[in-house]
Amino acid sequence: MSERLARCRCGQLTAECRGEPVRVSVCHCQACQRRTGGVFSAQARFPVDAVTLSGAFRTWERIGGSGRRAWYRWCPECGATVAYTNEGMDGVIAIPLGGFAGGEVPRPTVSVFEEHQQDWLAIVGADIEHFD
């Protein structure tokens, strides 16, 4: 079984992920663009019981355009989001791929909210599902 360790920028908050993710995706929604400071987010979703968070974190709740809630867990020292969960996606926890910096990250297979995708950006691959 593979293990991956994601961490915040200062290193005090970590997410130890065991096994393979159940989904790897990129999201182009405006909320993700604002959260990451980039033009999309990329995350791997693991079963909740396959992830152990260690260190101090704060939680921020957001209600999306669909009315569903998301709970972001971020480092109170450096501000990096290390994990989040979404209402309606029970049993999984999302870990931003950037937290695995320097390690191997799985390739995304899903691209969502493409109606907000920058026109100069292309998410390519024969195995990627695309959704507006």
The first five atom37 places (N, CA, C, CB, O) and aatype in JSON, in Angstrom:
{
  "aatype": [12, 15, 6, 1, 10, 0, 1, 4, 1, 4, 7, 5, 10, 16, 0, 6, 4, 1, 7, 6, 14, 19, 1, 19, 15, 19, 4, 8, 4, 5, 0, 4, 5, 1, 1, 16, 7, 7, 19, 13, 15, 0, 5, 0, 1, 13, 14, 19, 3, 0, 19, 16, 10, 15, 7, 0, 13, 1, 16, 17, 6, 1, 9, 7, 7, 15, 7, 1, 1, 0, 17, 18, 1, 17, 4, 14, 6, 4, 7, 0, 16, 19, 0, 18, 16, 2, 6, 7, 12, 3, 7, 19, 9, 0, 9, 14, 10, 7, 7, 13, 0, 7, 7, 6, 19, 14, 1, 14, 16, 19, 15, 19, 13, 6, 6, 8, 5, 5, 3, 17, 10, 0, 9, 19, 7, 0, 3, 9, 6, 8, 13, 3],
  "atom_mask": [
    [1, 1, 1, 1, 1],
    [1, 1, 1, 1, 1],
    [1, 1, 1, 1, 1],
    [1, 1, 1, 1, 1],
    [1, 1, 1, 1, 1],
    [1, 1, 1, 1, 1],
    [1, 1, 1, 1, 1],
    [1, 1, 1, 1, 1],
    [1, 1, 1, 1, 1],
    [1, 1, 1, 1, 1],
    [1, 1, 1, 0, 1],
    [1, 1, 1, 1, 1],
    [1, 1, 1, 1, 1],
    [1, 1, 1, 1, 1],
    [1, 1, 1, 1, 1],
    [1, 1, 1, 1, 1],
    [1, 1, 1, 1, 1],
    [1, 1, 1, 1, 1],
    [1, 1, 1, 0, 1],
    [1, 1, 1, 1, 1],
    [1, 1, 1, 1, 1],
    [1, 1, 1, 1, 1],
    [1, 1, 1, 1, 1],
    [1, 1, 1, 1, 1],
    [1, 1, 1, 1, 1],
    [1, 1, 1, 1, 1],
    [1, 1, 1, 1, 1],
    [1, 1, 1, 1, 1],
    [1, 1, 1, 1, 1],
    [1, 1, 1, 1, 1],
    [1, 1, 1, 1, 1],
    [1, 1, 1, 1, 1],
    [1, 1, 1, 1, 1],
    [1, 1, 1, 1, 1],
    [1, 1, 1, 1, 1],
    [1, 1, 1, 1, 1],
    [1, 1, 1, 0, 1],
    [1, 1, 1, 0, 1],
    [1, 1, 1, 1, 1],
    [1, 1, 1, 1, 1],
    [1, 1, 1, 1, 1],
    [1, 1, 1, 1, 1],
    [1, 1, 1, 1, 1],
    [1, 1, 1, 1, 1],
    [1, 1, 1, 1, 1],
    [1, 1, 1, 1, 1],
    [1, 1, 1, 1, 1],
    [1, 1, 1, 1, 1],
    [1, 1, 1, 1, 1],
    [1, 1, 1, 1, 1],
    [1, 1, 1, 1, 1],
    [1, 1, 1, 1, 1],
    [1, 1, 1, 1, 1],
    [1, 1, 1, 1, 1],
    [1, 1, 1, 0, 1],
    [1, 1, 1, 1, 1],
    [1, 1, 1, 1, 1],
    [1, 1, 1, 1, 1],
    [1, 1, 1, 1, 1],
    [1, 1, 1, 1, 1],
    [1, 1, 1, 1, 1],
    [1, 1, 1, 1, 1],
    [1, 1, 1, 1, 1],
    [1, 1, 1, 0, 1],
    [1, 1, 1, 0, 1],
    [1, 1, 1, 1, 1],
    [1, 1, 1, 0, 1],
    [1, 1, 1, 1, 1],
    [1, 1, 1, 1, 1],
    [1, 1, 1, 1, 1],
    [1, 1, 1, 1, 1],
    [1, 1, 1, 1, 1],
    [1, 1, 1, 1, 1],
    [1, 1, 1, 1, 1],
    [1, 1, 1, 1, 1],
    [1, 1, 1, 1, 1],
    [1, 1, 1, 1, 1],
    [1, 1, 1, 1, 1],
    [1, 1, 1, 0, 1],
    [1, 1, 1, 1, 1],
    [1, 1, 1, 1, 1],
    [1, 1, 1, 1, 1],
    [1, 1, 1, 1, 1],
    [1, 1, 1, 1, 1],
    [1, 1, 1, 1, 1],
    [1, 1, 1, 1, 1],
    [1, 1, 1, 1, 1],
    [1, 1, 1, 0, 1],
    [1, 1, 1, 1, 1],
    [1, 1, 1, 1, 1],
    [1, 1, 1, 0, 1],
    [1, 1, 1, 1, 1],
    [1, 1, 1, 1, 1],
    [1, 1, 1, 1, 1],
    [1, 1, 1, 1, 1],
    [1, 1, 1, 1, 1],
    [1, 1, 1, 1, 1],
    [1, 1, 1, 0, 1],
    [1, 1, 1, 0, 1],
    [1, 1, 1, 1, 1],
    [1, 1, 1, 1, 1],
    [1, 1, 1, 0, 1],
    [1, 1, 1, 0, 1],
    [1, 1, 1, 1, 1],
    [1, 1, 1, 1, 1],
    [1, 1, 1, 1, 1],
    [1, 1, 1, 1, 1],
    [1, 1, 1, 1, 1],
    [1, 1, 1, 1, 1],
    [1, 1, 1, 1, 1],
    [1, 1, 1, 1, 1],
    [1, 1, 1, 1, 1],
    [1, 1, 1, 1, 1],
    [1, 1, 1, 1, 1],
    [1, 1, 1, 1, 1],
    [1, 1, 1, 1, 1],
    [1, 1, 1, 1, 1],
    [1, 1, 1, 1, 1],
    [1, 1, 1, 1, 1],
    [1, 1, 1, 1, 1],
    [1, 1, 1, 1, 1],
    [1, 1, 1, 1, 1],
    [1, 1, 1, 1, 1],
    [1, 1, 1, 1, 1],
    [1, 1, 1, 0, 1],
    [1, 1, 1, 1, 1],
    [1, 1, 1, 1, 1],
    [1, 1, 1, 1, 1],
    [1, 1, 1, 1, 1],
    [1, 1, 1, 1, 1],
    [1, 1, 1, 1, 1],
    [1, 1, 1, 1, 1]
  ],
  "atom_positions": [
    [[0.85, -1.17, 0.0], [0.0, 0.0, 0.0], [0.89, 1.24, 0.0], [-0.96, 0.0, 1.22], [1.86, 1.31, 0.75]],
    [[0.56, 2.19, -0.84], [1.37, 3.4, -0.92], [0.94, 4.4, 0.15], [1.26, 4.03, -2.32], [-0.21, 4.43, 0.6]],
    [[1.9, 5.23, 0.55], [1.64, 6.31, 1.5], [2.17, 7.6, 0.9], [2.3, 6.02, 2.88], [3.22, 7.63, 0.27]],
    [[1.41, 8.66, 1.13], [1.82, 10.0, 0.7], [1.65, 10.93, 1.88], [0.99, 10.49, -0.54], [0.73, 10.76, 2.69]],
    [[2.53, 11.91, 1.98], [2.45, 12.89, 3.05], [2.29, 14.28, 2.44], [3.7, 12.81, 3.97], [3.16, 14.74, 1.7]],
    [[1.19, 14.92, 2.77], [0.97, 16.31, 2.35], [1.24, 17.18, 3.56], [-0.49, 16.53, 1.8], [1.03, 16.76, 4.7]],
    [[1.71, 18.39, 3.31], [1.96, 19.29, 4.44], [1.71, 20.73, 4.02], [3.41, 19.14, 4.97], [1.7, 21.06, 2.83]],
    [[1.5, 21.56, 5.02], [1.33, 22.99, 4.79], [2.69, 23.61, 4.49], [0.65, 23.69, 6.02], [3.71, 22.91, 4.5]],
    [[2.72, 24.91, 4.23], [3.98, 25.57, 3.89], [4.98, 25.57, 5.03], [3.72, 27.0, 3.47], [6.18, 25.42, 4.8]],
    [[4.51, 25.73, 6.28], [5.45, 25.76, 7.4], [5.75, 24.37, 7.95], [4.91, 26.64, 8.52], [6.69, 24.21, 8.73]],
    [[4.97, 23.37, 7.55], [5.24, 21.98, 7.91], [4.6, 21.49, 9.2], [0.0, 0.0, 0.0], [4.74, 20.32, 9.53]],
    [[3.9, 22.35, 9.95], [3.35, 21.9, 11.22], [2.06, 21.1, 11.07], [3.1, 23.08, 12.12], [1.7, 20.34, 11.97]],
    [[1.34, 21.25, 9.95], [0.11, 20.51, 9.7], [0.35, 19.54, 8.56], [-1.08, 21.47, 9.37], [0.78, 19.94, 7.47]],
    [[0.08, 18.27, 8.8], [0.31, 17.25, 7.78], [-0.93, 16.39, 7.6], [1.52, 16.37, 8.16], [-1.78, 16.29, 8.48]],
    [[-1.0, 15.77, 6.44], [-2.04, 14.79, 6.13], [-1.33, 13.55, 5.6], [-3.09, 15.34, 5.09], [-0.76, 13.57, 4.51]],
    [[-1.36, 12.48, 6.37], [-0.79, 11.21, 5.94], [-1.89, 10.44, 5.22], [-0.19, 10.39, 7.15], [-2.93, 10.15, 5.81]],
    [[-1.65, 10.11, 3.95], [-2.67, 9.46, 3.12], [-2.19, 8.06, 2.77], [-2.95, 10.28, 1.82], [-1.11, 7.88, 2.21]],
    [[-3.0, 7.08, 3.1], [-2.67, 5.68, 2.84], [-3.49, 5.14, 1.69], [-2.89, 4.82, 4.1], [-4.7, 5.39, 1.61]],
    [[-2.85, 4.41, 0.81], [-3.55, 3.82, -0.32], [-3.67, 4.8, -1.48], [0.0, 0.0, 0.0], [-3.08, 5.88, -1.47]],
    [[-4.44, 4.4, -2.45], [-4.62, 5.22, -3.64], [-5.89, 6.06, -3.5], [-4.7, 4.33, -4.91], [-6.85, 5.64, -2.86]],
    [[-5.89, 7.25, -4.1], [-7.1, 8.08, -4.04], [-8.24, 7.45, -4.83], [-6.8, 9.49, -4.57], [-8.03, 6.7, -5.78]],
    [[-9.47, 7.79, -4.41], [-10.65, 7.3, -5.14], [-10.99, 8.21, -6.31], [-11.85, 7.19, -4.19], [-11.7, 7.81, -7.22]],
    [[-10.47, 9.44, -6.28], [-10.7, 10.38, -7.38], [-9.62, 11.46, -7.33], [-12.13, 11.02, -7.31], [-9.25, 11.94, -6.25]],
    [[-9.13, 11.83, -8.49], [-8.19, 12.95, -8.61], [-8.79, 13.9, -9.64], [-6.74, 12.47, -9.04], [-9.12, 13.5, -10.75]],
    [[-8.93, 15.17, -9.25], [-9.63, 16.1, -10.14], [-9.0, 17.48, -10.11], [-11.09, 16.19, -9.75], [-8.23, 17.82, -9.22]],
    [[-9.36, 18.25, -11.11], [-9.06, 19.68, -11.13], [-10.4, 20.41, -11.15], [-8.15, 20.08, -12.36], [-11.37, 19.92, -11.73]],
    [[-10.44, 21.58, -10.52], [-11.66, 22.37, -10.45], [-11.35, 23.79, -10.87], [-12.27, 22.33, -9.02], [-10.38, 24.4, -10.41]],
    [[-12.18, 24.32, -11.75], [-11.98, 25.67, -12.28], [-12.94, 26.68, -11.67], [-12.14, 25.66, -13.78], [-13.0, 27.82, -12.14]],
    [[-13.71, 26.3, -10.64], [-14.7, 27.23, -10.08], [-13.97, 28.45, -9.49], [-15.57, 26.54, -8.98], [-12.8, 28.37, -9.12]],
    [[-14.69, 29.54, -9.41], [-14.08, 30.77, -8.93], [-13.68, 30.68, -7.46], [-15.03, 31.93, -9.12], [-12.7, 31.31, -7.05]],
    [[-14.42, 29.91, -6.65], [-14.04, 29.74, -5.25], [-12.69, 29.04, -5.13], [-15.12, 28.95, -4.49], [-11.86, 29.42, -4.3]],
    [[-12.45, 28.02, -5.94], [-11.16, 27.33, -5.92], [-10.05, 28.23, -6.44], [-11.23, 26.04, -6.75], [-8.93, 28.2, -5.92]],
    [[-10.34, 29.03, -7.45], [-9.33, 29.96, -7.96], [-8.91, 30.92, -6.84], [-9.88, 30.75, -9.18], [-7.73, 31.21, -6.68]],
    [[-9.89, 31.42, -6.09], [-9.56, 32.35, -4.99], [-8.83, 31.64, -3.86], [-10.83, 33.0, -4.45], [-7.9, 32.2, -3.28]],
    [[-9.23, 30.39, -3.55], [-8.58, 29.65, -2.46], [-7.12, 29.37, -2.76], [-9.31, 28.33, -2.19], [-6.26, 29.48, -1.88]],
    [[-6.83, 29.0, -4.0], [-5.46, 28.61, -4.34], [-4.59, 29.77, -4.82], [-5.49, 27.56, -5.4], [-3.36, 29.69, -4.76]],
    [[-5.24, 30.83, -5.29], [-4.46, 31.91, -5.9], [-4.01, 31.55, -7.3], [0.0, 0.0, 0.0], [-3.2, 32.27, -7.9]],
    [[-4.52, 30.45, -7.84], [-4.2, 30.01, -9.19], [-5.44, 30.0, -10.06], [0.0, 0.0, 0.0], [-6.5, 30.46, -9.62]],
    [[-5.32, 29.49, -11.27], [-6.46, 29.49, -12.18], [-7.29, 28.2, -12.08], [-5.98, 29.67, -13.6], [-8.31, 28.08, -12.75]],
    [[-6.87, 27.26, -11.27], [-7.65, 26.06, -10.95], [-7.06, 25.42, -9.71], [-7.67, 25.06, -12.15], [-5.96, 25.76, -9.28]],
    [[-7.8, 24.48, -9.14], [-7.27, 23.7, -8.03], [-7.11, 22.26, -8.51], [-8.2, 23.78, -6.78], [-7.75, 21.84, -9.47]],
    [[-6.27, 21.52, -7.84], [-6.08, 20.1, -8.13], [-6.05, 19.36, -6.8], [-4.76, 19.85, -8.97], [-5.33, 19.76, -5.88]],
    [[-6.82, 18.28, -6.71], [-6.93, 17.57, -5.45], [-7.15, 16.09, -5.66], [-8.05, 18.15, -4.62], [-7.66, 15.64, -6.69]],
    [[-6.73, 15.33, -4.64], [-6.97, 13.89, -4.61], [-7.92, 13.62, -3.46], [-5.63, 13.08, -4.45], [-7.75, 14.13, -2.35]],
    [[-8.93, 12.81, -3.72], [-9.87, 12.44, -2.68], [-9.55, 11.01, -2.21], [-11.33, 12.56, -3.18], [-9.44, 10.08, -3.01]],
    [[-9.43, 10.89, -0.89], [-9.13, 9.62, -0.25], [-10.28, 9.26, 0.68], [-7.78, 9.68, 0.52], [-10.99, 10.14, 1.14]],
    [[-10.47, 7.96, 0.98], [-11.43, 7.61, 2.02], [-11.01, 8.29, 3.33], [-11.52, 6.06, 2.2], [-9.83, 8.36, 3.66]],
    [[-11.99, 8.79, 4.07], [-11.7, 9.51, 5.32], [-10.84, 8.67, 6.25], [-13.0, 9.9, 6.03], [-9.93, 9.2, 6.88]],
    [[-11.11, 7.38, 6.34], [-10.34, 6.54, 7.28], [-8.93, 6.22, 6.77], [-11.1, 5.25, 7.54], [-8.18, 5.54, 7.46]],
    [[-8.56, 6.69, 5.58], [-7.21, 6.49, 5.05], [-6.34, 7.73, 5.22], [-7.28, 6.11, 3.57], [-5.21, 7.76, 4.75]],
    [[-6.87, 8.76, 5.89], [-6.13, 10.01, 6.07], [-6.04, 10.35, 7.55], [-6.79, 11.17, 5.29], [-7.04, 10.32, 8.27]],
    [[-4.83, 10.68, 8.0], [-4.61, 11.14, 9.36], [-4.04, 12.54, 9.33], [-3.67, 10.17, 10.14], [-2.95, 12.76, 8.79]],
    [[-4.78, 13.49, 9.91], [-4.28, 14.86, 10.04], [-3.53, 14.98, 11.35], [-5.44, 15.9, 9.98], [-3.99, 14.5, 12.39]],
    [[-2.36, 15.62, 11.3], [-1.56, 15.85, 12.5], [-1.15, 17.31, 12.53], [-0.31, 14.93, 12.54], [-0.71, 17.87, 11.53]],
    [[-1.29, 17.92, 13.7], [-0.93, 19.32, 13.86], [-2.18, 20.16, 14.08], [0.0, 0.0, 0.0], [-3.3, 19.68, 13.99]],
    [[-1.95, 21.42, 14.36], [-3.05, 22.35, 14.61], [-3.66, 22.81, 13.3], [-2.57, 23.55, 15.43], [-2.96, 23.07, 12.32]],
    [[-4.98, 22.91, 13.28], [-5.65, 23.47, 12.12], [-6.89, 24.23, 12.56], [-6.02, 22.37, 11.1], [-7.42, 24.02, 13.66]],
    [[-7.33, 25.1, 11.7], [-8.6, 25.8, 11.87], [-9.51, 25.33, 10.75], [-8.41, 27.37, 11.85], [-9.05, 24.83, 9.73]],
    [[-10.8, 25.49, 10.97], [-11.78, 25.07, 9.97], [-12.61, 26.27, 9.55], [-12.7, 23.95, 10.53], [-13.04, 27.07, 10.38]],
    [[-12.81, 26.39, 8.25], [-13.67, 27.43, 7.69], [-14.74, 26.74, 6.87], [-12.87, 28.45, 6.82], [-14.44, 25.85, 6.07]],
    [[-15.99, 27.16, 7.06], [-17.11, 26.57, 6.33], [-17.59, 27.53, 5.25], [-18.27, 26.22, 7.29], [-17.71, 28.74, 5.48]],
    [[-17.85, 26.99, 4.09], [-18.35, 27.78, 2.96], [-19.6, 27.11, 2.41], [-17.26, 27.94, 1.84], [-19.67, 25.88, 2.32]],
    [[-20.58, 27.92, 2.04], [-21.77, 27.4, 1.37], [-21.64, 27.77, -0.1], [-23.1, 27.97, 2.01], [-21.57, 28.95, -0.45]],
    [[-21.62, 26.75, -0.95], [-21.43, 26.96, -2.38], [-22.71, 27.38, -3.08], [0.0, 0.0, 0.0], [-23.78, 27.46, -2.46]],
    [[-22.6, 27.64, -4.36], [-23.74, 28.04, -5.18], [-24.84, 27.01, -5.21], [0.0, 0.0, 0.0], [-26.0, 27.34, -5.46]],
    [[-24.5, 25.76, -4.96], [-25.49, 24.68, -4.94], [-26.23, 24.61, -3.61], [-24.83, 23.33, -5.22], [-27.22, 23.89, -3.48]],
    [[-25.76, 25.38, -2.62], [-26.33, 25.32, -1.28], [-25.65, 24.29, -0.39], [0.0, 0.0, 0.0], [-25.97, 24.19, 0.8]],
    [[-24.72, 23.54, -0.96], [-24.0, 22.53, -0.17], [-22.81, 23.18, 0.54], [-23.51, 21.37, -1.07], [-22.26, 24.18, 0.09]],
    [[-22.43, 22.58, 1.65], [-21.35, 23.11, 2.48], [-20.02, 22.42, 2.16], [-21.7, 22.94, 3.97], [-19.97, 21.27, 1.73]],
    [[-18.97, 23.16, 2.39], [-17.61, 22.62, 2.33], [-16.89, 23.09, 3.58], [-16.84, 23.08, 1.01], [-17.09, 24.21, 4.04]],
    [[-16.05, 22.22, 4.14], [-15.29, 22.54, 5.34], [-13.8, 22.43, 5.02], [-15.68, 21.59, 6.52], [-13.3, 21.35, 4.7]],
    [[-13.12, 23.55, 5.11], [-11.69, 23.63, 4.78], [-10.88, 23.59, 6.06], [-11.37, 24.91, 3.97], [-11.19, 24.3, 7.02]],
    [[-9.84, 22.78, 6.08], [-8.93, 22.7, 7.23], [-7.61, 23.3, 6.8], [-8.75, 21.21, 7.73], [-6.96, 22.83, 5.86]],
    [[-7.21, 24.36, 7.5], [-6.04, 25.11, 7.09], [-5.15, 25.41, 8.29], [-6.44, 26.41, 6.38], [-5.62, 25.45, 9.43]],
    [[-3.88, 25.61, 8.02], [-2.88, 25.87, 9.05], [-3.03, 27.29, 9.58], [-1.46, 25.66, 8.49], [-3.04, 28.24, 8.8]],
    [[-3.16, 27.45, 10.9], [-3.28, 28.8, 11.47], [-1.97, 29.58, 11.44], [-3.77, 28.7, 12.89], [-1.97, 30.79, 11.68]],
    [[-0.86, 28.92, 11.16], [0.44, 29.59, 11.09], [0.71, 30.17, 9.7], [1.55, 28.63, 11.47], [1.03, 31.35, 9.57]],
    [[0.58, 29.32, 8.67], [0.95, 29.77, 7.32], [-0.25, 29.95, 6.39], [1.9, 28.78, 6.7], [-0.1, 30.5, 5.3]],
    [[-1.42, 29.49, 6.79], [-2.64, 29.71, 6.01], [-2.91, 28.7, 4.91], [0.0, 0.0, 0.0], [-3.91, 28.84, 4.21]],
    [[-2.08, 27.7, 4.73], [-2.27, 26.73, 3.65], [-3.41, 25.77, 3.96], [-0.98, 25.96, 3.4], [-3.5, 25.23, 5.07]],
    [[-4.28, 25.55, 2.97], [-5.33, 24.53, 3.09], [-4.68, 23.18, 2.88], [-6.49, 24.77, 2.06], [-3.99, 22.96, 1.88]],
    [[-4.89, 22.26, 3.83], [-4.29, 20.93, 3.74], [-5.34, 19.86, 3.45], [-3.55, 20.6, 5.03], [-5.01, 18.79, 2.93]],
    [[-6.6, 20.14, 3.79], [-7.66, 19.16, 3.56], [-9.01, 19.86, 3.55], [-7.63, 18.04, 4.64], [-9.17, 20.92, 4.15]],
    [[-9.96, 19.25, 2.86], [-11.34, 19.73, 2.95], [-12.32, 18.63, 2.61], [-11.54, 20.93, 2.02], [-11.98, 17.66, 1.93]],
    [[-13.53, 18.8, 3.1], [-14.61, 17.87, 2.82], [-15.78, 18.65, 2.23], [-15.05, 17.11, 4.1], [-15.94, 19.84, 2.46]],
    [[-16.59, 17.94, 1.45], [-17.74, 18.55, 0.8], [-19.0, 17.78, 1.15], [-17.54, 18.59, -0.73], [-19.03, 16.55, 1.11]],
    [[-20.05, 18.51, 1.5], [-21.35, 17.9, 1.72], [-21.78, 17.24, 0.41], [-22.41, 18.96, 2.2], [-21.65, 17.83, -0.66]],
    [[-22.29, 16.03, 0.51], [-22.68, 15.29, -0.68], [-21.59, 14.37, -1.21], [0.0, 0.0, 0.0], [-21.84, 13.54, -2.08]],
    [[-20.39, 14.52, -0.7], [-19.29, 13.61, -1.05], [-18.84, 12.93, 0.24], [-18.09, 14.39, -1.75], [-17.68, 13.0, 0.64]],
    [[-19.8, 12.28, 0.87], [-19.57, 11.66, 2.17], [-18.53, 10.55, 2.08], [-20.87, 11.11, 2.73], [-18.44, 9.83, 1.08]],
    [[-17.75, 10.43, 3.14], [-16.78, 9.34, 3.24], [-15.44, 9.61, 2.59], [0.0, 0.0, 0.0], [-14.55, 8.76, 2.65]],
    [[-15.27, 10.8, 1.96], [-13.98, 11.12, 1.36], [-13.5, 12.49, 1.85], [-14.07, 11.1, -0.19], [-14.3, 13.34, 2.23]],
    [[-12.2, 12.66, 1.82], [-11.57, 13.91, 2.18], [-10.63, 14.31, 1.05], [-10.82, 13.79, 3.54], [-9.87, 13.47, 0.55]],
    [[-10.67, 15.57, 0.66], [-9.84, 16.06, -0.44], [-8.54, 16.63, 0.11], [-10.59, 17.13, -1.27], [-8.53, 17.36, 1.11]],
    [[-7.45, 16.29, -0.54], [-6.13, 16.79, -0.19], [-5.58, 17.52, -1.42], [-5.16, 15.62, 0.27], [-5.4, 16.9, -2.47]],
    [[-5.33, 18.84, -1.32], [-4.77, 19.56, -2.48], [-3.44, 18.93, -2.92], [-4.56, 21.05, -2.14], [-2.58, 18.64, -2.1]],
    [[-3.3, 18.73, -4.23], [-2.1, 18.07, -4.75], [-0.82, 18.85, -4.44], [-2.22, 17.87, -6.24], [0.24, 18.25, -4.29]],
    [[-0.91, 20.18, -4.35], [0.27, 20.98, -4.03], [0.87, 20.65, -2.68], [0.0, 0.0, 0.0], [2.06, 20.89, -2.46]],
    [[0.08, 20.1, -1.76], [0.59, 19.69, -0.46], [1.58, 18.55, -0.53], [0.0, 0.0, 0.0], [2.37, 18.33, 0.39]],
    [[1.55, 17.82, -1.64], [2.48, 16.7, -1.85], [3.75, 17.16, -2.57], [1.81, 15.59, -2.65], [4.48, 16.32, -3.11]],
    [[4.03, 18.45, -2.59], [5.17, 19.01, -3.33], [6.42, 18.18, -3.1], [5.42, 20.47, -2.91], [6.77, 17.84, -1.97]],
    [[7.07, 17.86, -4.2], [8.29, 17.07, -4.13], [8.04, 15.58, -4.19], [0.0, 0.0, 0.0], [8.98, 14.8, -4.33]],
    [[6.79, 15.17, -4.08], [6.45, 13.75, -4.15], [5.64, 13.46, -5.39], [0.0, 0.0, 0.0], [5.21, 14.37, -6.1]],
    [[5.45, 12.2, -5.63], [4.67, 11.79, -6.8], [3.19, 12.05, -6.54], [4.91, 10.29, -7.12], [2.67, 11.69, -5.49]],
    [[2.53, 12.67, -7.49], [1.08, 12.88, -7.38], [0.39, 12.18, -8.54], [0.73, 14.4, -7.35], [0.91, 12.16, -9.66]],
    [[-0.78, 11.62, -8.27], [-1.49, 10.94, -9.35], [-2.06, 11.93, -10.36], [-2.61, 10.08, -8.78], [-2.33, 13.09, -10.03]],
    [[-2.25, 11.46, -11.56], [-2.76, 12.28, -12.66], [-4.27, 12.48, -12.5], [-2.45, 11.62, -14.03], [-4.98, 11.52, -12.18]],
    [[-4.77, 13.7, -12.7], [-6.22, 13.93, -12.63], [-6.96, 13.16, -13.73], [-6.52, 15.43, -12.75], [-6.45, 12.98, -14.84]],
    [[-8.17, 12.72, -13.39], [-9.01, 12.04, -14.37], [-10.34, 12.77, -14.57], [-9.27, 10.61, -13.92], [-11.16, 12.36, -15.39]],
    [[-10.56, 13.87, -13.81], [-11.8, 14.63, -13.9], [-11.46, 16.12, -13.87], [-12.77, 14.26, -12.73], [-10.59, 16.56, -13.11]],
    [[-12.14, 16.9, -14.72], [-12.0, 18.36, -14.75], [-13.41, 18.94, -14.66], [-11.25, 18.85, -16.06], [-14.25, 18.67, -15.51]],
    [[-13.67, 19.76, -13.61], [-15.02, 20.27, -13.36], [-15.08, 21.79, -13.4], [-15.52, 19.77, -12.02], [-14.06, 22.47, -13.27]],
    [[-16.28, 22.31, -13.58], [-16.57, 23.75, -13.68], [-15.74, 24.39, -14.8], [-16.28, 24.45, -12.34], [-15.19, 25.48, -14.64]],
    [[-15.68, 23.68, -15.92], [-14.89, 24.18, -17.05], [-15.47, 25.45, -17.67], [-14.79, 23.11, -18.09], [-14.78, 26.1, -18.46]],
    [[-16.71, 25.81, -17.35], [-17.23, 27.08, -17.85], [-16.45, 28.26, -17.27], [-18.72, 27.21, -17.51], [-16.54, 29.37, -17.8]],
    [[-15.7, 28.04, -16.19], [-14.86, 29.08, -15.59], [-13.38, 28.91, -15.94], [-15.03, 29.08, -14.07], [-12.53, 29.66, -15.46]],
    [[-13.08, 27.93, -16.78], [-11.69, 27.66, -17.17], [-11.16, 28.81, -18.02], [-11.58, 26.32, -17.95], [-11.86, 29.33, -18.88]],
    [[-9.92, 29.2, -17.77], [-9.28, 30.24, -18.58], [-9.16, 29.75, -20.02], [-7.89, 30.61, -17.99], [-8.86, 28.58, -20.26]],
    [[-9.4, 30.64, -20.98], [-9.41, 30.21, -22.38], [-8.04, 29.8, -22.9], [-9.97, 31.31, -23.24], [-7.95, 29.16, -23.95]],
    [[-6.97, 30.16, -22.2], [-5.63, 29.79, -22.63], [-5.15, 28.49, -21.99], [-4.67, 30.91, -22.31], [-4.03, 28.05, -22.25]],
    [[-5.99, 27.88, -21.15], [-5.61, 26.67, -20.42], [-6.27, 25.46, -21.06], [-6.01, 26.78, -18.94], [-7.44, 25.52, -21.45]],
    [[-5.53, 24.36, -21.16], [-6.09, 23.11, -21.67], [-5.73, 21.99, -20.71], [-5.56, 22.8, -23.1], [-4.55, 21.76, -20.41]],
    [[-6.74, 21.29, -20.23], [-6.53, 20.09, -19.42], [-6.68, 18.93, -20.39], [-7.56, 19.99, -18.19], [-7.78, 18.67, -20.89]],
    [[-5.59, 18.23, -20.66], [-5.59, 17.24, -21.74], [-5.35, 15.84, -21.21], [-4.54, 17.59, -22.77], [-4.82, 15.64, -20.12]],
    [[-5.74, 14.89, -22.01], [-5.54, 13.49, -21.7], [-6.76, 12.71, -22.14], [0.0, 0.0, 0.0], [-7.89, 13.13, -21.92]],
    [[-6.52, 11.58, -22.76], [-7.62, 10.77, -23.27], [-8.51, 10.23, -22.16], [-7.08, 9.62, -24.09], [-9.67, 9.92, -22.4]],
    [[-7.96, 10.12, -20.95], [-8.72, 9.52, -19.86], [-9.38, 10.55, -18.93], [-7.8, 8.63, -19.04], [-9.84, 10.18, -17.86]],
    [[-9.43, 11.83, -19.31], [-9.99, 12.87, -18.47], [-11.45, 13.14, -18.86], [-9.15, 14.15, -18.57], [-11.76, 13.38, -20.03]],
    [[-12.33, 13.1, -17.85], [-13.72, 13.48, -18.06], [-13.85, 14.98, -17.86], [-14.66, 12.7, -17.09], [-13.27, 15.53, -16.92]],
    [[-14.6, 15.64, -18.72], [-14.75, 17.09, -18.67], [-16.2, 17.46, -18.37], [-14.29, 17.74, -19.99], [-17.13, 16.93, -18.99]],
    [[-16.39, 18.38, -17.41], [-17.73, 18.81, -17.01], [-17.78, 20.33, -16.89], [-18.15, 18.16, -15.68], [-16.85, 20.95, -16.36]],
    [[-18.87, 20.92, -17.38], [-19.1, 22.36, -17.18], [-19.71, 22.57, -15.87], [-19.98, 22.95, -18.26], [-19.99, 23.71, -15.49]]
  ]
}
